[in-house]
Amino acid sequence: MDDAAQQEPSPPLAGMRVIELSSFVASPLGGMTLAQLGADVIRIDQVGGGPDIGRWPLAPSGDSLYWAGLNKGKRSVTVDLRSPEGRRIVADLVAGSGEEGGIVLTNAAPRGGLAYDDLRAARPDLIHVRLLGHRDGRNAVDYTVNAELGFPYLTGPEDHDGPVNHALPVWDVVCGLYLATGLLAAERHRARTGEGRRIEVALYDVALATAGNLGYLAEAQLCDAPRQRLGNHLFGDFGRDFATADGEPVMVVVLTGRHWRDLLAATGLGEVAAALERAFGADFGRAADRYRHREALGGVMAPWFASRTRAEIERDLGGASVLVARYGDLAGLARDGAAALRSSPLMDVLDQPGAGRHLAPGPPLVFDGRQVPPSPAPVLGEHTGEVLRELLSLSPGEVDDLRARGVAGEPGSTAGEAGSTAAEAGRVAGR
């Protein structure tokens, strides 16, 4: 081993072990966040896969890119969660997961033998983090929570009457990070006191709290006029999309007085803006007045943008503080921007079993200037034998017996699965 490898720092969460019983977005994202920071996250699925094993988008092979994307760096164990014997194996894994184990992350409904009280009886210092839909136990997903809070009536064109859902499951993403944060807080408490913790996080509460933290709820309570749809306008200041001469629209954002002055200087529209200020009795140095008269300001600026290509706009605004970006698309980014993606320190080429080689992100947290590369997601059940031998001291014959009876492991696998070999070989040099 060379000196550089010897000096490479261990991951921040090295030694921590988490048993994850989860599906869909929030809970797997919380587990993947921990795995990317060095925790040994063991995802438990039903033999044959859980409800998200085939969720879209799919690779040309038919394998789920969604499942692979949210399970990078984990180990995969499959058991028959419908059987008492299978559930007992999972409970034993929790109890026997080591001094820095005894941690469960789940969005699954309690099953006999796997409920909090059952697991705590065998592991008194248990940390149990569970995702709920609503705090009272009612089911919910991102799309229903978003509808309940009314955001689809703030999304979309100004003249549209019905609700417009957004494409990104933002509440799931925020919730996944809350799950990881709560788990780490509980683990720190246990390290200091020896006491476990039971944490519950409701998806609806996460969305409601975020709406409150961003002022949406207070605005609705305190202001007479409800917020309306704005299309592509920025709420509370000047920002909108502009058409360009080459058909590549751009988004322009002004958030400060300096941004506004730089925009006027770059476009040469200072005198026109001053005339509008006099006509409206406004001060465009103030965000409120820029927002209030956004249509007029946008109208006088639109010809400047429409007469220039995107490249010319970026050139003319390049030395200014104004925030500007072209409207891209994911297909174009993957097709035309591969070089830019490849040059990003965040990205690396991943050879994902079942899906093939593609650019994928590592964790966006950078410690001491070191970017951790992405690790592939496991093949379903890939580490069943490895984990059962490691944590429960089962013999290869005992593992094969469980597989043969459909209690643990995927059909056709053996106690000598070479899963870790696939994981180690999955990341390939991408630069």
C-alpha positions, 0 to 999 in steps of 0.5 A: 500500500502506498503512502497516499493510500495509507494517509487517506482519511476514513469516511466520517461515518466509518463503523456505523451500521444501519439496517434499512427496511425501506422503499421509494424515495425518502427513506432510501435517500436517507440511507444512501446519504449515510452510506455515501458518508461511510456507514455500512447500510444494509438494505433489507428487501422482500425476496424478489424485491420490494414495491420499488424494485422495478420503478421507472425510469428503466435502463434499456435492460429493464432494470430500474435506474431509480432503484439503483440511483437511490441505493448506491453504496449499500449492501443488499439482503433479501428475506421473506418478511412475510414469514416469522422466520424471515422477520426473526432473521432481521431482528437478529441482524439488528440485535447483532449489528455491533456496538455502532449498530442497533440502528434501524431506518424504515418507512415500513409498517410495523410487522410482528417481531419488527416493531419498535418494542420488539426490537428494543427488547433485544437491543435496549440502545436501539435507535429507530427512525421511522418515516410516516405519511401523516403523524396520525398514521394515515398514508401519504406520498410526496404527490398527495402531500403536495396536493394537500398543501396547495402548491399545484395552485401556485405552479404553472402559467398565470392563466391556467385554472387547474392544478399543476403538479411539479416533476420533482418529489421535493418533499421526499428529498427534504424528508430523506435528509431530515431522516439522516439528520435525525438519525445522526442526532440520535446516534450522537446522543447515544454515544454520549449517554448510552441511550437509544432513541425513537424518532418518527418523521411524518412526510406531511409535517416535513412539507408543512414545516418547510412551507412555514419556514419559507414564509408561505404559511405566515403570508397566507395567515397575515396577508389579505391577498392570497399568493397567485400563480406567477408563471416563470416570474420570480416572486418578490423581485425581478426575474423571468425567462426571455426568448433569444434570437437563436431559440435558446431561452434564458432565465434572468434573476435580479436579487439585489440593487447591484444586480439591477444596476449591472443589468441596466448597464449591460443592456443600456436600458438605464434611461428607459428604466428611469423614465418608467420610475418617473411614470410609475412613481417607483424606485427600481432600486427596491425589490418590491417595486421591481416586482410590482412593475415586473411586466413593464420592466420585462416588456422593455427588456424583452427586445434586447434579449430577443435580438441576441443569441444566448452566447451573445447574452452570456458574453454581454452579461458575463462581467456583470453580477446578474444571474443568468442561465440557459434553459437546458434539458436532461436529454441535452445535458446527457447528449451534448453536455457529457464533457461538462458532466465528465469534468465535474468533480462530483461525477464519475463513470459508474458501471452499474450491474444490470444498467451499464456504464453511465455518469453518476454523482458521488455525495455533494459533501466534500470533506477536506477537498476530497470528492468521494466517488460514487459506488454502485448499488448492489444487485438485489440480495447480493450480500445476503450470505455475506451479511448472515455469515458476518453478523449471525455467524451462520455457516454456508450450509445454513445460509444455503438451507435458508435460500432453498426454503425461500427464507433468505436470499434470491433463488439461484444464489449461494452462500458464497455470493461474490457480491462484494466483488461486483461492488468493488469492480463497479466504479471505473475510472471516468477521466 
